[in-house]
């Protein structure tokens, strides 16, 4: 267990906001993640007839 006195108190960066058009987060959520999911489905033949 980590003693709380051992944890450094560093400033945190601003949070990632997906609603900012053109931001890395918005691009990741709207473009990269769907492309990754599609690729996983295709490469693993997960669209088989059930």
N, C-alpha and C positions, 0 to 999 in steps of 0.2 A: 504494500500500500504506500502511496506517495504522500508524504507530509506536505500539507498546504504551504508551509513556509519554504518548501523547495521549488515550488512552481513560480517561474518568473512572471512578473506583472508587466507584460509588454502591451503596447498599443495594438489594437485590432484593426485590420484593414477594413474599408467599407464593404458591406455585404454585396453579393452579386445580385443584380436586379435583372430579371428576364423581360421586364416590360420596357426597357430602354431600347428602342429601335436601333439596330446597328451594333449593339453591344455583343461581346463574345458570348455572354450567357443567352441572349435572345437567339443568336445564331445556333448555338449548341442545342437549345430546346426545340427550335423549329426546323432545323435542317439536319444536324449531325445525329441526334438521337433517333429520329424516324429512319434515317438511312441505315444506321447500325441495326435497328430492329428488323428492317426489311432484309438486310443482308443475312442476319442470323436465321430468319425464317427460310429464306431461299437455300442457303448453304446447308441447312440441316433437314431439309425436306419436311418442314413442319406444316405444310399445307395439304397433307395427304387426305384422302377421302375417309371420313369418319363413319 
